Amino acid sequence: MPKQKTHSGAKKRFKLTATGKVKYARPTKGHFLTNKSQARKRKLRKGSYIAGKNSDNIKSLLGAK
């Protein structure tokens, strides 16, 4: 049986932590930053974690169990 390939889009956007959580960067931080308030941009700096069934789907894309 062939090896499972890692999903190229997923590996650019998500990282697995040592405890197995899926970490990602908050969206809408790329452009049009003059329209966003300082507080909003400050909150977007922090990453976040994906929970539930979505994290299972992403882990399978990344080739993790």
GIDAWO-V847941 format. One line per field, one symbol per residue. ss: DSSP state (~ for helix, > for strand, _ for the rest). phi: phi as a letter, one per 40 degrees, with the letter a starting at -180 (. if undefined). psi: psi as a letter, one per 30 degrees, with the letter a starting at -180 (. if undefined). A space follows every 50 residues. Layout:
# GIDAWO-V847941
ss: ???
phi: ???
psi: ???
This chain:
# GIDAWO-V847941
ss: _______~~~~~~>>>_____>>>________~~~__~~~~~~~~__>>> __~~~~~~~~~____
phi: .cccccccccccbbbccccgcbbacccgbcafcccccccccccccccabc bgccccccccccgcc
psi: klkkkkkeeefffkkklffgljklkklhgelhfffkleeeeeffekalkk lafeeeeeeeefgl.
